[in-house]
């Protein structure tokens, strides 16, 4: 059952995302609500194989955000179907990224320009379990001055976002060990040599934006 929506948390996260987004990138968030699967356009609904109500609600919430971000730049009534790879398919001239955890969906969109690829990920602001941390973190990662309690979670979120930003450009499947993250410097490097910029917030969710410039 989806917990009751907390609009104050939604507003706080929306404000934090707007603060970290680079110029030209629009961001948004939505607490996943009962019935959000109804926001899927017919083409989108057909493209999403998951039949579990929770997964379809989350996909509907993320696309609800994206539809509104696109409308803000004059693009309305355009479907964002799911490709066989799992990535969203954006309208020509647009790049973007979607993500959700169990309770919150986020999206980022931009016109293709000085930024050529985007990735976003969201996670609860909770410590990463030790067994997952052991898989995610490597000796090349630098957590810097971030809250030590959340360092693993932010690293995890960053690597997920980097993969989303790098894959459309390099078509290279990356593991966590293939991405080195420096949170203080706000950058990551993949095993292919791809340089990706990072920005993150913790308010009240961990969200990382990853983007590649010209």
SULLIN-V856176 format. One record per pair of residues at least 12 apart in sequence whose C-alpha atoms are under 7 Angstrom apart, sorted by the first residue. I is the first residue (numbers start at 1). GAP is how many residues later the second one is. If there is no record, write none. Layout:
I_GAP, I_GAP
This chain:
2_31, 2_32, 5_26, 5_28, 9_195, 10_19, 10_20, 10_21, 12_191, 13_190, 13_191, 14_14, 14_15, 16_185, 16_187, 20_179, 20_180, 24_86, 25_83, 25_84, 25_85, 26_43, 26_82, 26_83, 26_84, 27_80, 27_81, 27_82, 28_37, 28_78, 28_79, 28_80, 29_36, 29_76, 29_77, 29_78, 30_31, 30_35, 30_74, 30_75, 30_76, 31_72, 31_73, 31_74, 32_25, 32_26, 32_29, 32_71, 32_72, 32_73, 35_22, 36_21, 36_24, 36_25, 37_19, 37_20, 37_22, 37_23, 38_22, 39_21, 39_22, 39_25, 40_20, 40_23, 41_38, 43_36, 43_38, 44_35, 44_36, 44_37, 44_38, 47_34, 47_35, 48_34, 58_42, 58_47, 61_44, 62_36, 62_37, 62_43, 62_44, 62_45, 65_42, 66_41, 69_40, 93_18, 93_19, 94_16, 94_17, 94_18, 95_14, 95_15, 95_16, 95_17, 95_22, 95_23, 96_12, 96_13, 96_14, 96_22, 97_12, 97_21, 97_22, 97_23, 98_22, 99_21, 99_22, 99_23, 100_22, 101_21, 101_22, 107_13, 108_12, 114_99, 114_100, 115_96, 115_97, 115_98, 115_99, 116_96, 116_97, 116_98, 117_48, 117_94, 117_95, 118_47, 118_92, 118_93, 118_94, 119_42, 119_43, 119_45, 119_46, 119_90, 119_91, 119_92, 120_41, 120_88, 120_89, 120_90, 121_36, 121_39, 121_40, 121_86, 121_87, 121_88, 122_35, 122_83, 122_84, 122_85, 122_86, 123_34, 123_82, 123_83, 123_84, 124_81, 124_82, 125_25, 125_77, 125_79, 125_80, 125_81, 126_24, 127_22, 127_23, 127_25, 127_26, 128_24, 128_25, 133_19, 136_20, 136_40, 136_41, 138_39, 140_40, 141_39, 141_40, 141_41, 142_39, 142_40, 142_41, 143_39, 143_40, 143_41, 144_39, 144_40, 145_39, 154_52, 157_50, 157_51, 158_50, 159_17, 159_20, 161_47, 161_48, 161_49, 162_34, 162_48, 165_45, 165_46, 165_47, 178_12, 178_13, 179_12, 186_12, 186_13, 196_14, 196_15, 196_16, 197_13, 197_14, 197_15, 198_12, 198_13
